[in-house]
């Protein structure tokens, strides 16, 4: 008898399923791991994580694991969850979209006063300069070729944002 067909998952759910391949994690651990692993190019908010986990469990893609400190609940990837994740990865074709609140803010910066615009540019440049140092360090440390490629992309992305910021006249 063939294995049951895995339900379709969205990108946020796939991000969580991918992280859970490393072992059981609580929602808080997933939020932290997501930020560390792919926060430079794919954001996952705490509210998204806590909304997805019960839905993934109800779909049979996760099971509740051990209860942790302060009533934190660990989740464990099921065989069906692994199949759903593999199906999501294999289905990746075509271009995707970038969602950047900063680029959106810069696009509409004309609605701000000169001081507010200057502050937006200054604080963004500072934040992305810090991010660049962290991204470069992560890329240098990565040994897995797929993760290395993603880490190098994160460096290029941050450099592109800095180039965008630097193109804005004073």
N, C-alpha and C positions, 0 to 999 in steps of 0.2 A: 504494500500500500504506500503511495507516495506521501511525502511530508505535507502537512496542511499548508496552504498558501498563507504567507505572512501578510498581515494588514499593512496598508500604506501608512507611512509616517511623514510628518513634516520635518523641516530642517532643524528646528529646535529639538524635537524629539530625537532625531538622528544624532544630534550633538551629544545628548545625554546617553543614548544607547552606546555610542562610541566610547564615551568615557567609562561607562560601566563594564566594558570589556576588560578593564584593568582590575576589577574586583568590586565588591559591595561598597557603596558610598551613601551617605545621607544627602539630603538636599543642600545643606550648607557646604558640604565637601564638594558636591558637584558644581556649585556656584564658583567656589575658589578654583577648582581644577579647570573649569571652562575659561575663566579669566586668564589663568596662567598659560593654558595650552593654546587657545585660539582667540583670545580677547582682542588681539590686534586687527583681526579681520572678520570676526563673527561674534557679536555680543549676545549674551544670554543673561537676562535679568533674573533676580531672585524670584520675582512674581511669576515669570515664565516657568522657571524650574518647578516651583510648588504647584503650578496649575497643571503641568505636564505629567508629573510623577503619578498622581492618582489615576489619570486617564490611561497612562501606559500600563499600570498595574491592572486596571479594569479590562484592558484589551488582552491581558495575558502575556505582555512583553516583559514585564517585571514582576518580581515577587517581593513581598516585604521580608526583610532580613532581620537581623538582631536590632533590638531597641538599644540606642546609645545613651550617652549622658544627656541630661536635661530633656529627656523624652524625644531625642532625635531618632528618626526612623531611617534605617539603612534599607537600600533597595538592591536587589540582585537581578541580574540579567537572566532571562529564561532562554531556552532553546528557540522558542518562537520569536523572542526579542532579537536574538542573533540573526535569525533568518530575515526578519523585517529590516534590520540594519544593513545586512549584505544586499538585500534587494534595493534599498535606498541608494547605497553607494554605487551599485552597478547601473542604476537608472540615470545617473548623472550625465546628461548630454546637453550641449548648448551653453549659451552664455548665462551668467547670473547677474544679479543687480547688486550694487553697492548702496548701503544705507548709511549716510553720514550726517548726523545732526550738525556737525561743524560746517560742512560744505553748504548745507541748507541755511545756516545762520549767515555765513559769508555772502551767500547769494542775495539775502535780504538785508544786508548790513546798512543799506542806504536809508532804512527806516530809523536807524539810530542816530544820535548826535555824534559829533566828531570825537568827543572824549570816550563815549561808549564804544565806538568803532575801534579806536586806538587800543582800548582796554581788551576788547575781544581779540584783536590781533596779537597783542603782547602776551596775554595769558595763554592763548592757543600755541604761540611759538614756544613758550616755556614748556608747556605740557608735552608738545610733540618732540622737543629737543630731548627731554628726559626719556620719552618713549623710545626714541631712536637709540639711545645708549643701551637701554634694556633689550631692545629687539636685536641689536648687534651682538650683545653678549649671549642671548639665547641662540642665535644662529650659529655662533662660533662653537657653542657647546653641543649642538645637536649632531648625532651620529647616524640616525636612521635616515635614509635618503629621501623618503617621502616627507617626514617631519622637517628635514633640513630644507627641502624645497619650499615648504610652507613658511618656515622661519625666514628664509631669504625673501619670500614674497612680503612678509610683514615688514622687513627692513625697507624694501623698495616702496611699499605703500606709505610708510611713515615719511620717507624722503620725498615722495610725491606731494604729500600734504604740506610739508615744510616748503617745498618749491611753490606751491599754490599760495601759501601765506606770504612768502617773500615777494611774490609778484604783485601784491596789493600795495598801491602807493601810500606813502605816509600821509 
